[in-house]
Amino acid sequence: MIITDNLTIDEEMLNSVIKSKTNLPGKPLSLRDKAEKEHAWLDLLQARKLKHFNSQELLKMALKSNCYKVAEHLYEQQRDYDSIVECYLNDPVRNGDVFNYIVNNIEVSERSIKEQFLVHFKRLVNVNCTKCTEIVIDH
């Protein structure tokens, strides 16, 4: 059982919630439902309510259920920055945001953004050729 200042949450209940967040439905979720699903999962992670799962288990569940914001959050925690660009590129809703991530972090050496840019260059061009070209010219 997990106890907070004002709420006791049974681990079985949390497992049930995570299972509902990771199960892929028979039909695709609406953008709104997908966003709510990821937001709920992120809230649980940020509240540290999923400590009974190891981070690799959570990461596998996030990737399997196409919850790329959750995966990005977990990669950040693990300092596995090489995988974050892929989270953006694999998320059809946020793939255009990859350019903001690149520009904001291109000078942070531990994130290896320039290397990631080259690795994913073809996919980045397919997302937005103009922004990709601007990054090449500027950096």
ChimeraX attribute file (.defattr): number of C-alpha atoms within 10 A of each C-alpha:
attribute: neighborCount
match mode: 1-to-1
recipient: residues
	/A:1	10
	/A:2	14
	/A:3	10
	/A:4	9
	/A:5	5
	/A:6	5
	/A:7	8
	/A:8	10
	/A:9	12
	/A:10	11
	/A:11	15
	/A:12	10
	/A:13	11
	/A:14	17
	/A:15	14
	/A:16	11
	/A:17	14
	/A:18	19
	/A:19	12
	/A:20	12
	/A:21	20
	/A:22	21
	/A:23	12
	/A:24	13
	/A:25	10
	/A:26	6
	/A:27	6
	/A:28	9
	/A:29	12
	/A:30	9
	/A:31	10
	/A:32	9
	/A:33	11
	/A:34	15
	/A:35	15
	/A:36	13
	/A:37	18
	/A:38	22
	/A:39	15
	/A:40	16
	/A:41	22
	/A:42	18
	/A:43	12
	/A:44	16
	/A:45	16
	/A:46	11
	/A:47	11
	/A:48	11
	/A:49	17
	/A:50	18
	/A:51	13
	/A:52	12
	/A:53	11
	/A:54	9
	/A:55	16
	/A:56	12
	/A:57	9
	/A:58	19
	/A:59	20
	/A:60	13
	/A:61	19
	/A:62	23
	/A:63	17
	/A:64	14
	/A:65	15
	/A:66	18
	/A:67	24
	/A:68	24
	/A:69	21
	/A:70	24
	/A:71	25
	/A:72	22
	/A:73	17
	/A:74	20
	/A:75	19
	/A:76	14
	/A:77	11
	/A:78	11
	/A:79	13
	/A:80	13
	/A:81	17
	/A:82	16
	/A:83	15
	/A:84	24
	/A:85	23
	/A:86	18
	/A:87	23
	/A:88	20
	/A:89	19
	/A:90	16
	/A:91	16
	/A:92	11
	/A:93	12
	/A:94	13
	/A:95	18
	/A:96	16
	/A:97	14
	/A:98	20
	/A:99	20
	/A:100	11
	/A:101	14
	/A:102	20
	/A:103	14
	/A:104	11
	/A:105	15
	/A:106	19
	/A:107	13
	/A:108	11
	/A:109	9
	/A:110	12
	/A:111	19
	/A:112	15
	/A:113	22
	/A:114	18
	/A:115	12
	/A:116	18
	/A:117	19
	/A:118	11
	/A:119	12
	/A:120	13
	/A:121	14
	/A:122	12
	/A:123	17
	/A:124	22
	/A:125	13
	/A:126	10
	/A:127	18
	/A:128	14
	/A:129	13
	/A:130	12
	/A:131	15
	/A:132	19
	/A:133	13
	/A:134	11
	/A:135	15
	/A:136	11
	/A:137	8
	/A:138	7
	/A:139	10
